[in-house]
Amino acid sequence: MTDSSELGLTRHFRASREAVFQAFTQSDRFLEWWGPAGFETTAIAARIEPGGRFHYRQTSPEGQTLWGVLQFKEIESPGRLVFTNAFSDEEGRIARAFFDENWPLLIRNTIVLDEEDGGTRLRMTGSPASLRRRKLRCSAPPPA
């Protein structure tokens, strides 16, 4: 990590680099895992390509609805993705996080996929995408 506002994550998958890449770039596969456990995620608009957007709705088992949008900046098959993600309203306009007014409006994510030990090593970094970098902090956890 380069500073306190950047989050880093590394994970190894027993799957090919192409399969992990497709889990991010094929909307039907992406919907299978994106979001909190137990939530149903529905694509409203899906254009997964550089300059494209992925607008989605997530519904909790109790019926709570969350909206979000990803904006794809770079897609280099099968090893790199750069996108921003944000909470949104149902029209896809960026909105403040419901759980903390200080949460960044946009978070820039970079994912790098490398072949390793017969599988794929995923390295992801995320940080506020605004010009004025804000410390990531949250006063309440996201809904379970």
Buried (B, 14 or more C-beta within 10 A) or exposed (E): EEEEBBEEEEEEBEBBBBBBBBBBBEBEEBBEEBBEEEBEBEBBEBEBEEEBBBBBBBBBEEEEEBBBBBBBBEBEEBBBBBBBBBBBEEEBEBBEBBEBEEBBBBBBBBBBBEEEEEBBBBEBBBBBBEEEBEEBEEEEEEBE
